Amino acid sequence: MSPDPDPDSEPDLVAGEPRTVLRDAFASIRTERRPDGTLDLAGDISAELAQPLLRALDRVAAELVADDERRGGEVRAGGRLQADAFVALLLRVTDPGS
């Protein structure tokens, strides 16, 4: 029988990606408030950070769609789905208890 894995050796994953990588990706994003009151999100995210971020966003978006379908309500799509997935992933990444 093999010994139990060391919990400290297990990566801390969020939506299948390392939390530290996702944190670094989110840290690359900056916000700018425009004179008309809108908020602009921008950033130059390297490919090594962008790819895990995109995979995690796709996973969270799929979870949201599956939940919408399970509930029988309107299924999110397009910009609304992407915005909701972005916020949900950001909350998971920044929640130390998840």
C-alpha positions in Angstrom: 0.0 0.0 0.0 1.4 3.4 -1.0 1.6 6.2 1.6 -1.0 9.0 1.5 0.1 11.8 -0.7 1.6 14.8 1.0 -1.1 17.6 0.9 1.6 20.2 0.6 2.8 18.5 -2.7 -0.7 18.7 -4.3 -1.1 21.9 -6.4 -3.8 24.3 -5.3 -6.1 24.2 -8.3 -9.0 26.4 -9.3 -11.1 25.3 -12.3 -8.3 22.8 -13.0 -5.5 25.4 -13.1 -2.9 26.4 -10.5 -4.3 29.2 -8.3 -0.9 31.1 -8.3 -0.9 31.1 -12.2 -4.4 32.4 -12.3 -3.6 35.1 -9.6 -0.7 36.2 -11.7 -2.9 36.4 -14.8 -5.5 38.5 -13.0 -2.8 40.7 -11.6 -1.8 41.6 -15.2 -5.2 43.2 -15.7 -5.7 46.8 -15.0 -8.8 48.9 -14.8 -9.5 52.4 -16.0 -12.6 54.5 -15.4 -13.6 56.4 -18.4 -15.2 59.9 -18.3 -18.6 58.5 -19.4 -18.6 56.3 -16.2 -17.8 53.0 -17.9 -14.9 50.8 -16.8 -12.3 49.5 -19.1 -10.4 46.3 -18.3 -7.1 45.9 -20.2 -3.9 44.0 -19.8 -1.1 42.3 -21.6 -1.1 38.7 -20.3 1.7 36.5 -21.4 0.9 33.2 -23.2 2.1 31.2 -20.2 -0.6 32.9 -18.1 -3.2 33.5 -20.8 -3.6 29.8 -21.7 -4.4 28.6 -18.2 -6.7 31.6 -17.7 -8.6 30.9 -20.9 -8.9 27.2 -20.0 -10.2 28.0 -16.5 -12.7 30.5 -18.0 -14.0 27.9 -20.4 -14.5 25.4 -17.6 -16.3 27.9 -15.4 -18.5 29.0 -18.4 -19.4 25.4 -19.1 -20.3 24.9 -15.4 -22.6 28.0 -15.5 -24.3 26.7 -18.7 -24.8 23.3 -17.2 -26.3 24.8 -14.1 -28.6 27.0 -16.1 -29.8 24.0 -18.1 -30.3 22.0 -15.0 -32.4 24.7 -13.4 -34.5 25.0 -16.6 -34.1 28.7 -16.9 -32.6 31.0 -19.5 -29.1 29.7 -20.5 -26.5 32.4 -20.5 -24.5 33.0 -23.7 -22.2 35.4 -25.3 -20.9 38.4 -23.4 -23.1 37.8 -20.4 -21.8 34.2 -20.0 -18.2 35.4 -20.4 -18.6 38.2 -17.9 -20.3 35.9 -15.4 -17.6 33.3 -15.8 -14.9 36.0 -15.4 -16.4 37.2 -12.1 -17.0 33.6 -10.8 -13.4 32.6 -11.6 -12.0 35.8 -10.0 -14.1 35.1 -6.8 -12.8 31.5 -6.7 -9.2 32.5 -7.2 -9.3 35.1 -4.5 -11.2 33.0 -2.0 -8.6 31.4 0.2 -11.1 28.8 1.5 -11.9 27.3 -1.9 
